[in-house]
């Protein structure tokens, strides 16, 4: 039988999990990162989001099958250890922790950029510091407080994007408002064609596209605190393709139909720009506030997931024992303390290199995320072999196309990693990656040396 034990409080309800799953797919990669991607790839960016979305769908179906087999807080790190070995499990847990720490640096950077929309004289590092301190405090409370906050954060993002799509469709179809005379779907191919910069530009945009999808796997981390994981987790996983179609492809299609892609500022959120051009009173300021909540939502998720991952690693003896403890609210406070301290590096980077920090940290974060997605696919393939051999029970929720799809999507993730080398500002990730993985292998080797003598003595 699958193991479902967890000393964490199972206080995340169905509505929390559903909105966390939705909110996990909507962050600064869409709200801010898409601006630069549109500038470089034009409408062809839609193709990159579609291809990336297909890959994410299969990754999430693989994760969904594993989650229904064994819904635990460690999720993919636990599956990596069980089906790939102790070293992959160790690397996965720490790499996911690292990816979210760096992602939060990107999110708080976005908050600094958004606040500068109103307060251009305010140093960019101050809003990130304030946001990090506030969300750090929230995450030390009961998990249901996190769930409620994330529920409302996600709801704000969903309502905003749906409002954009509906308002945009009205303008395009009925030619109303300030953008009415020029808004049309033909804007997608009237300014240099659908692929104005060629296929290469679309491929290079995959870095920000796949970063935008980071967080979709967060429902795996919530598994240990879901009230009814066998029902809730498959439902949240199944909805991923609809969310990608609506919130990514739908929103960007409407944006580039309302305003020709050549007129969008690569340094400004296209959502802020388009709502401002719609002529609605204070629209740009309202949307700016919304995208701040989107970034805060991802920060909130980052603190949640890093604390749980350190707790899981400590349970397996792969992190310091101090991270095993829970506070009175059954929250892994020690892991949250340590993660928040590391995230402060993002505040320092906003002080030192405010112009380049966003691209740098999103590229570095993507490396850890690509590893996590890849290990989910490999773990799932090995799980299916274990099921066929009769070693573990089959899950009722199954991924279609396995194992062929596993290897095709894995090849796609390798391609995305290789494409990071094509641009100087993303190439830094490939410098960091071997150092990080080398450090993890060395750490694991030291851990084995320390634990083997103690095991032999006992």
C-alpha positions in Angstrom: 0.0 0.0 0.0 1.2 3.6 -0.6 2.6 5.4 2.3 0.8 8.6 3.3 2.1 9.3 6.8 3.2 12.8 7.5 3.7 14.6 10.8 2.9 17.8 9.0 -0.6 19.1 9.5 -3.0 18.1 6.6 -4.8 21.4 6.6 -4.7 22.3 3.0 -8.2 21.9 1.6 -9.4 21.3 -2.0 -9.8 25.0 -2.8 -6.3 25.7 -1.4 -4.7 23.0 -3.6 -6.6 24.1 -6.7 -5.6 27.7 -6.4 -2.1 26.9 -5.4 -1.9 24.7 -8.6 -3.2 27.7 -10.7 -1.1 30.3 -8.9 2.0 28.1 -9.4 1.7 28.5 -13.1 1.4 32.3 -13.0 4.3 34.4 -11.9 6.8 37.1 -13.0 7.9 34.9 -15.9 4.6 35.7 -17.5 3.9 39.2 -16.1 7.4 40.6 -16.5 9.7 38.1 -18.3 7.3 37.9 -21.3 8.0 41.6 -22.1 11.6 40.9 -23.1 10.7 37.6 -24.8 8.0 39.4 -26.9 10.6 42.0 -27.9 13.0 39.3 -29.1 10.7 36.6 -30.6 7.6 38.6 -31.5 4.3 36.6 -31.9 6.4 33.5 -32.4 6.7 33.5 -28.6 3.2 31.8 -28.6 4.8 28.8 -30.3 7.4 28.5 -27.6 4.7 28.7 -24.8 2.7 26.0 -26.7 5.6 23.6 -27.0 6.8 24.2 -23.5 3.2 23.8 -22.3 2.9 20.3 -23.9 6.2 19.3 -22.1 4.8 20.6 -18.8 1.6 18.7 -19.2 3.4 15.4 -19.5 5.7 16.3 -16.6 2.7 17.0 -14.4 0.9 13.8 -15.5 4.0 11.8 -14.5 4.2 13.7 -11.2 0.4 13.2 -10.7 0.8 9.4 -11.1 3.6 9.3 -8.5 1.6 11.5 -6.1 -1.3 9.2 -6.1 1.1 6.3 -5.5 2.6 8.0 -2.5 1.5 11.5 -1.5 4.4 12.8 0.7 5.8 16.3 1.4 9.2 15.4 -0.1 7.5 14.5 -3.4 10.0 14.3 -6.3 13.0 14.1 -4.0 11.4 11.1 -2.3 10.6 9.5 -5.6 14.1 10.1 -6.9 15.6 8.3 -3.9 13.1 5.4 -4.2 13.3 4.8 -7.9 16.7 6.3 -8.9 18.9 5.9 -5.8 20.1 7.9 -2.8 22.4 10.2 -4.7 19.7 11.4 -7.2 17.4 11.9 -4.3 20.0 13.9 -2.5 20.7 16.0 -5.6 17.0 16.5 -6.3 16.1 17.7 -2.9 18.9 20.2 -2.6 18.6 21.3 -6.2 14.9 22.1 -5.8 15.7 24.0 -2.6 18.3 25.9 -4.5 16.1 26.6 -7.5 13.3 28.1 -5.3 15.8 30.2 -3.2 17.1 31.7 -6.5 13.6 32.0 -7.9 12.5 34.1 -4.9 15.5 36.3 -5.6 13.9 36.9 -9.1 10.5 37.4 -7.6 11.6 40.0 -5.1 13.6 41.7 -7.8 10.4 42.0 -9.8 8.7 43.6 -6.8 11.4 46.2 -6.7 10.9 46.9 -10.4 7.1 47.1 -10.1 7.3 49.5 -7.1 9.6 51.8 -9.1 6.7 52.3 -11.5 5.2 54.5 -8.7 8.3 55.5 -6.8 11.2 55.8 -9.3 13.4 57.5 -6.8 13.2 54.6 -4.2 16.3 52.3 -4.3 15.3 49.0 -5.9 16.6 46.9 -3.0 14.1 48.3 -0.4 10.8 46.8 -1.7 12.4 43.3 -2.0 13.6 43.5 1.6 10.2 44.5 2.9 8.4 41.8 0.9 10.7 39.1 2.1 10.4 40.0 5.8 6.6 40.1 5.6 6.2 36.8 3.8 8.8 35.2 6.1 6.6 36.0 9.0 3.5 34.6 7.3 5.2 31.3 6.6 6.0 30.8 10.2 2.3 30.6 11.0 0.0 27.6 10.5 0.0 26.0 7.0 -3.6 27.1 6.6 -2.5 30.7 6.8 -0.2 30.0 3.9 -3.0 28.3 2.1 -5.4 31.2 2.6 -2.9 33.8 1.5 -1.9 31.8 -1.6 -5.6 31.2 -2.4 -6.3 35.0 -2.5 -3.0 35.8 -4.3 -3.9 33.2 -7.0 -7.5 34.4 -7.2 -6.3 38.0 -7.9 -4.0 36.7 -10.7 -6.8 34.6 -12.3 -9.4 37.4 -12.2 -6.9 39.8 -13.7 -6.0 37.6 -16.6 -9.6 36.6 -17.3 -10.5 40.3 -17.2 -7.7 41.1 -19.7 -8.9 38.4 -22.1 -12.6 39.3 -21.9 -11.9 43.1 -22.2 -9.4 42.5 -25.0 -11.8 40.3 -27.0 -14.5 43.0 -26.7 -12.1 45.6 -28.0 -10.9 43.3 -30.9 -14.4 42.2 -32.0 -16.3 45.4 -31.5 -13.5 48.0 -32.0 -14.4 49.8 -28.8 -12.1 52.1 -26.7 -8.8 53.8 -27.5 -7.3 50.7 -29.0 -10.4 49.7 -31.0 -9.4 51.2 -34.4 -6.1 49.3 -34.5 -6.8 46.2 -32.5 -7.1 43.0 -34.6 -5.9 39.5 -34.7 -3.9 40.3 -37.9 -1.5 42.2 -35.7 0.0 38.8 -35.0 1.4 38.5 -38.5 1.3 42.1 -39.9 4.6 43.3 -38.4 7.3 41.2 -40.0 5.3 38.0 -40.0 4.4 35.5 -37.2 8.2 34.7 -36.9 9.8 38.1 -37.4 13.1 37.1 -35.9 13.0 33.5 -37.1 12.9 30.1 -35.4 16.2 30.7 -33.5 14.6 33.6 -31.6 11.7 31.3 -30.6 14.2 28.7 -29.4 16.2 31.2 -27.4 13.0 32.4 -25.7 12.5 29.0 -24.2 14.6 30.1 -21.2 12.1 32.6 -20.0 9.2 30.5 -21.2 10.2 27.5 -19.1 11.1 29.7 -16.1 7.6 31.1 -16.4 6.2 27.5 -15.9 8.4 27.0 -12.8 6.2 26.4 -9.8 3.7 24.3 -11.5 5.2 21.3 -9.7 4.5 22.9 -6.3 1.4 20.8 -5.8 3.9 17.9 -5.3 5.3 19.7 -2.2 1.7 20.3 -0.9 1.0 16.6 -1.0 2.0 16.0 2.6 -0.4 18.6 3.9 -3.4 18.0 1.6 -6.6 16.8 3.4 -7.6 14.3 0.7 -4.6 13.8 -1.6 -6.0 10.9 -3.6 -8.9 13.1 -4.9 -7.4 16.6 -4.8 -4.0 16.0 -6.5 -5.2 14.3 -9.7 -7.9 17.0 -10.1 -5.3 19.8 -9.8 -2.9 18.0 -12.2 -5.6 17.4 -14.8 -6.4 21.1 -15.0 -2.9 22.1 -16.1 -3.5 22.0 -19.8 -6.5 24.3 -19.6 -4.6 26.7 -17.4 -1.8 26.9 -19.9 -4.1 27.5 -22.8 -6.0 30.2 -21.0 -3.5 32.0 -18.8 -0.5 31.9 -21.1 -1.4 31.4 -24.7 -4.8 33.2 -24.3 -3.4 36.2 -22.5 -0.4 36.7 -24.8 -2.5 36.2 -27.9 -4.9 39.0 -26.8 -2.0 41.3 -25.7 -0.2 41.1 -29.1 -3.5 41.5 -31.0 -4.5 44.6 -29.0 -1.1 46.2 -29.4 1.4 45.3 -32.1 4.4 43.5 -30.5 6.8 46.2 -31.9 5.1 48.8 -29.7 5.5 47.0 -26.4 8.3 48.1 -24.1 10.7 45.2 -23.2 11.3 46.8 -19.8 7.6 47.1 -18.8 5.1 44.4 -18.1 2.9 43.9 -21.2 -0.1 43.6 -18.9 0.6 47.0 -17.4 1.2 48.5 -20.8 -2.0 47.1 -22.4 -4.3 48.0 -19.5 -2.9 51.5 -19.6 -3.6 51.8 -23.3 -7.2 50.6 -22.9 -8.0 54.0 -21.4 -9.5 52.7 -18.2 -9.0 55.0 -15.2 -6.0 54.1 -13.1 -5.8 50.8 -15.0 -2.0 50.7 -15.2 -1.6 51.3 -11.5 -4.2 48.6 -10.6 -2.5 46.0 -12.8 0.9 47.0 -11.4 -0.5 46.2 -8.0 -1.7 42.9 -9.3 1.6 41.9 -10.7 3.2 42.8 -7.4 0.8 40.3 -5.7 1.9 37.8 -8.4 5.5 38.2 -7.4 4.6 38.1 -3.7 2.6 34.9 -4.4 5.7 33.2 -5.8 7.8 34.4 -2.9 5.3 32.9 -0.6 5.4 29.6 -2.4 9.2 29.7 -2.4 9.4 30.1 1.3 6.8 27.3 1.8 8.5 24.8 -0.5 12.1 25.4 0.6 11.1 24.9 4.3 9.4 21.6 3.5 12.2 20.4 1.3 14.8 21.0 4.0 12.5 19.2 6.5 12.3 16.2 4.1 16.1 16.1 3.6 16.6 16.2 7.3 14.2 13.3 7.8 16.4 11.2 5.5 19.6 12.3 7.2 20.7 14.4 4.2 20.4 17.8 5.9 21.3 19.0 9.4 19.2 17.5 12.2 18.0 21.0 13.2 15.7 21.1 10.1 13.7 18.0 11.4 11.9 20.0 14.0 8.4 21.6 13.7 7.1 24.5 15.6 3.9 24.5 17.6 1.9 25.1 14.4 3.5 22.0 12.8 5.5 24.2 10.4 9.2 23.5 9.6 10.4 26.8 11.0 14.1 26.1 11.0 14.1 25.4 7.3 12.2 28.6 6.6 14.7 30.6 8.7 17.6 29.2 6.7 15.9 29.7 3.4 14.9 33.3 4.1 18.5 34.0 5.1 19.8 32.8 1.8 17.1 34.7 -0.1 18.6 37.9 1.4 21.3 37.5 -1.2 18.7 38.7 -3.7 18.3 42.0 -1.8 22.1 42.4 -2.0 22.1 41.7 -5.8 19.4 44.4 -6.2 21.7 46.8 -4.5 24.8 45.8 -6.5 23.5 45.0 -10.0 19.8 46.1 -10.3 19.8 46.2 -14.1 21.0 42.6 -14.7 19.9 40.7 -11.6 16.5 39.4 -13.0 18.0 37.7 -16.1 20.9 36.2 -14.1 18.8 34.7 -11.4 16.0 33.4 -13.6 18.7 31.6 -15.7 20.4 30.1 -12.6 17.0 29.0 -11.1 16.0 27.3 -14.3 18.9 24.8 -14.1 17.7 23.4 -10.8 14.1 23.3 -12.1 15.1 21.5 -15.3 16.9 18.9 -13.1 13.7 18.5 -11.0 11.5 18.1 -14.0 13.9 15.6 -15.6 14.1 13.5 -12.4 10.3 13.4 -12.2 10.3 11.8 -15.7 13.1 9.3 -15.0 11.5 8.4 -11.6 8.2 7.9 -13.3 9.7 5.6 -15.9 11.5 3.6 -13.2 8.3 3.5 -11.2 6.4 1.9 -14.2 9.1 -0.7 -14.4 8.7 -1.5 -10.7 4.9 -1.8 -11.2 5.5 -4.2 -14.1 7.8 -6.2 -11.9 5.2 -6.4 -9.2 7.4 -4.6 -6.6 5.0 -1.6 -6.0 1.3 -1.1 -6.6 -0.1 0.6 -9.7 -1.5 4.1 -9.2 -5.1 4.8 -10.4 -4.0 8.0 -12.1 -1.7 7.2 -15.1 0.4 9.3 -17.5 -0.4 8.7 -21.2 2.3 7.8 -23.6 4.9 6.4 -21.2 7.7 5.5 -21.5 8.3 7.0 -25.0 6.9 10.4 -23.9 9.2 10.4 -20.9 12.3 10.3 -23.0 11.0 12.8 -25.6 10.3 15.4 -23.0 13.6 14.7 -21.3 15.4 15.4 -24.6 13.4 18.7 -24.8 14.6 19.7 -21.4 18.2 19.0 -22.3 17.8 21.2 -25.4 16.5 24.1 -23.2 19.6 23.7 -21.0 21.9 23.8 -24.0 20.3 26.9 -25.4 21.3 28.8 -22.3 24.8 28.8 -23.7 23.7 31.0 -26.7 23.3 34.2 -24.7 25.9 35.9 -22.4 23.3 36.8 -19.8 21.9 33.3 -19.5 25.3 31.5 -20.0 26.1 32.2 -16.3 23.7 29.4 -15.4 25.9 26.9 -17.2 28.9 28.2 -15.1 27.0 27.8 -11.9 25.5 24.4 -12.7 28.7 22.2 -12.7 29.9 24.0 -9.5 26.6 23.3 -7.8 26.3 19.7 -8.9 29.9 19.1 -8.1 29.4 20.5 -4.6 26.4 18.2 -4.1 28.3 15.1 -5.2 31.1 16.1 -2.8 28.7 16.7 0.0 27.0 13.4 -0.5 30.3 11.6 -0.5 31.2 13.2 2.8 27.8 12.4 4.2 28.3 8.7 3.4 31.8 8.7 4.9 30.4 10.1 8.1 27.3 7.9 8.3 29.0 4.5 7.4 31.3 4.4 10.5 28.3 5.3 12.8 26.2 2.6 11.1 28.9 0.0 11.5 29.4 0.9 15.2 25.7 0.4 15.9 
